Amino acid sequence: MNRIDRLTAILLQLQSKRIVRGKEIAKRFGISLRTVYRDIRALEDAGVPIGSEAGLGYFLAKGYHLPPVMFTNQEARSLLMGSKLIETFSDPSVNREFETALDKIKAVMGEQEKDRLNTLSSYIEVWSRRTRPQTGASNELLADIQGVLGRKRLIRMQYQSAYKNENTTRLVEPLGLIFYGASWHLLAYCRLRSDYRDFRVDRIRRFTLTEFRFDEKRHGPLKDVMDRMMTGSELKPACVRFKQAAARYVGEQKYYLGFVEQTQLNGRVEMHFMTPSYDYFSRWLLSFVDDVEVISPEPLKRIMRKCIDRLFNHHR
């Protein structure tokens, strides 16, 4: 990226947030902090009103904004790819808003670029067997839940449990949204259980934002919350290795068992899961006979051995 393009991009980055740290700019563009200082000075010399606070970062003077910016073909194509993913892996409430945003983007493009983007759309599809939930939930709450994050207020919601098939009313502190296992999940601190819980968004029947506030700082960053939940919540970690030939038969089954990620390792495929039940998970693994190996944790290995003993005694 040449310097003119980088200066424009830095200006857009400053406009996207209230305060932007120098380290954020350096990391995004792969430049040193000294270069960041020079670029900020160049923008100031060009008349851009940039303020700064020691220890915090840079910000644009209140009321200053850029006029609409033309998108490059590469940027527009990237947004098109994003729209295809959102269409498949989000709910209708998010899809509608993104379609509106994409229409606004197309509105500032030239006619040729606009036609090219519309044509390109017919050549790109995201294939998934993911089906709509059968829980009776509205499946249109994702955008609303996203809107309450960061407001530091409790929400009261009606939730349908996946395993007991019962409805409960929960008062929770919403902390963040994550996507795994082909579904969106709300991570929150549940006042009913006095612990962190993972709520699948498509099982939330309804929710209301209350006036009660909570201290978000006591929970720490979302990543720390996720790490704590992996070691002490309803979701339990599991690591298994499939033989290469067997791994392709796992297909999309893994997404319904809490699949997180996988890596290639010495001719095998190592997969990590966050599963709510080792009993159910072990029965699934047994269907692969000797094509799978449990790496961790030890409780899952013990359950596997018990299942194998029961199976052997039954058929003996």
N, C-alpha and C positions, 0 to 999 in steps of 0.2 A: 504494500500500500504506500503510495507516495504521500508526501507531507500534506499537500492540499486536501486530499481525501481524508487523511487522519485528523486534521484540524476540524473538518466538517463533522466527522464521526464523534470527536470529543465534545463538540458543541451539542450534538444530539444527545450524547450520554448525559451531559450536564442538565439538559432539559428534561430528561426522563426521571430524575430523582431530585429530592430536595437538597441533599448533600452527597457528593461523590468524593471518595478518598483518592488521594494520589496513587496509592498502591493498586486500587481497582483499575484506574486508567492504564497504569504500567502493565498490569497483568493482561488486560484485554488486548492491547496492541503489541505486546512483546517488546516493550521499550523500557529504558531505565527511568528512574525517578528524575534524574537530571534532565532527560529529554522531555518528560512531562512538564517540568517547571518552564522549560523554554517554550513549549507549545502553548501553555497557559498564558505566558507573557506575550506571545505573538497574537493570540486572540484578544487580549486586552489592548494591545497596540492597534488592533483593527477596529476598536470601539465596542467590543463586547463587554458589558458590565459584569465582571466576575468578582465575587467576593470570596473570602477565605477565613477560616477559623483554625487556629493552631490546634492540632490534635484531632480535628474533625474532618476537614476537607474543603472542597470548593463548591460554590453554589452560584446560580445566576440571580441577579437582582430581581426583586419582586416585580412582576408585570412584563418582564422581557420574554419574548418568545420568537421562534422562527416561523416564517411563512411555510405553507405546505411544501414538502420536499418531494421531488420526483424520485421514484424508485428505479434502480437499475433492473435489467432483465434477470440477472442472477438473484437479486433480492426478492423480486416478485415470484420467481420459480420456487425459491426456498419457502416462501409463505404458502404457495400452492401445495407443496409437499406437506407442510404442517397442517393445512386444512384437511387433507385426506386422512391424516392420522387422528386429528381431533374428531372428524366425522365418525370414525370407527370406535375410538376408545373414550369418548366423552358422552354425555347425555344430551338430549334435545335442547336443554336450556343453554348450554355452552355453545352448541352448534349454531343456534340462531344468532347469537351475539357475534360469533366469529364470521359467519356469512355476511353480516352487516358490515363488519370491519373490513372484510375483503372487498366488498362492493365499493367502499370509500377509497380503498387503495387503487382499485381499477379506475375509479373516476378521475384520478389525476394522471393516468397513463395515456400515452398516445394511442391513436386508433390501431396502428399496426401491432404494437406491443399488447394491447388489450385483446385483439383477435387471436394473436399467437398464444396468449395465456389461456383463453377459453378453449382453443383447440387442444392445447397440451393437457388440459384437465381430463379429456376423454381417453388419454393414453396412460393414465396413472390410476391405479386402484390399490387399496390396502385390503388384503383378504384375511378374514378371521372367521372362525367358527363361533366366536363369542355370541351368545344369544341374550336377549333381554331377560331380566330376572322375572321369576314367576312368584314373587313374594307378595304381589299386590301393591308394592310401593310405587309412588308416582314416577320414579326414575327421572325426575326433572329438578332435583334439589341441589345438584352439584354447584351450579352457579350461585345459588343463594347461600350455600355453606361457605363457598369461597369468599363471599362478601362479608361474612362475619369474622373471618380470621383477622387477627391483629387488633380487634376492637376491645379485647380484654373484658368481655362480658359473657356471663354464663348463658348457655342455651338449654332449654328444656325440650326433650324429644321423646317420641315414641319409637321404640326399636324392636324389631322382630328378630329374636335369637335364631341362629341357623341350626343349632343342635338340639335345643329343647323345644323349638317351634312355639315359643310363647312371646307375647308382647309385654314389654316393660317400659315404664316411664323413667327416664334418666335425666338428672341434672348434671351437665358436664362442662368442663373448661376446654373449649376447642383449641388445639395446639397446631394442627397442620393436616394437610392432605398428602397422601402418597398413593402411587399406582403400582400394584403388583398383583400377580395371580389373576390377570385379566379383569380386575375390578379396582375402582377407587375406594380408598379407605380413609376415614376420619380418625386421626389419633387425638385422644382427649384424656383428661383426668376425670374419672367418673366419681361424683360425690356419693353415689349409692354404694359403690364397691370400695371406695377410698383407695383407688389404685388407678394406674394407667390402663386404658382399654383401646382396642382397635374395633371400630364400627364400620362395617361395609356400608357404603353410601346407599346402595340400592336396597338396603334393608331398613333404612330410616323412613318411617311412614310419614312423619311430620315433625316439625320443630319450630320453636318460637324463641326469639332473642329476648332475654330478660334484662332488667335494669341492674341486676347485681353484677358487680365487677370482681375480678380476681387478679392476683399478682402473677403476671406472666413470667417474671424474672426468676421465680423460685423453681421453675421447670427447666430453665436453660434452653439452649438451641434445640431445634427439632431433631437434629442428628443425635444429640445426646439422649433425647427421649426415646428414639428408636433403638439405640444401643441398650438402654435399660430394659425396654420391653422385650428385647430378644433374649434376655437372661432371666426375666422373672414375671412373665405375663401369660395370658392364655395361649399366645403363639409361642411355639417351641422350635428352636433351630435344629436342622438336620442336614448332614452332608453325606452324599452317596456318590459312588462311581459306577457308571454303566460301561459295559464293553461297547466299543465303537459301533459294532453291527447292531446292537440292541438299542442304542440311544435313539436311532431314527424312528423306532417304533413307539417311543414315549409320546411323540407328537404333542398335541395340545392337552393331553391328560395332565401334564405336569402343572399347568396353570390353575387347575382346580384343586391342586394339593398344596398351594402356597409357594410355587416356584419363584425364586429371587434372581439367580444368575447361574451361569455355567462357564466352565473353562476346559480347554483341551489339555490333557495331562498324560504323557507317556502312553499314547494310543488309546486312552480311555476318556470319557467325558465326565467331569466332576460337576455335580449339580448341588446347589444350596437351596434349601427350602425353609419357610417359616410355616409350620403346620400346627393346627389346633389340637390334633390327636395323634399320638404315636401309635395307638391301637389300629386306627383306620389306615394310617400311613404304612404300617408294617404289612398289613394285608395286601395293599397295593403292590408293595415291593416283592412279595412272595410270588406274584404272577410272572415275575421275570426270572424265577428260579436262580440259576447260578450266573446269570448275566449281570448281576448287580452286587455291589459290596457296600455295606454300611461303614462309613468312616467315623462318624460321630453323630450323637453323643452315646455314652455307654448305656443309658436307660433304653434307648431305641434298640441297641444290640441285644439287650436282655429280653426285650419283648419279642424280637425276631426269633431268638432261640426257643422261647416258650411256644411260639406259634408253630415252629418247625417240629418240636417234640409232640405237640398235640396232633399235628397233621400225621406224623409218622405213626403214633399210637392208634390213631383212628383207622388208618388204612392197613395196618399190620394185621 
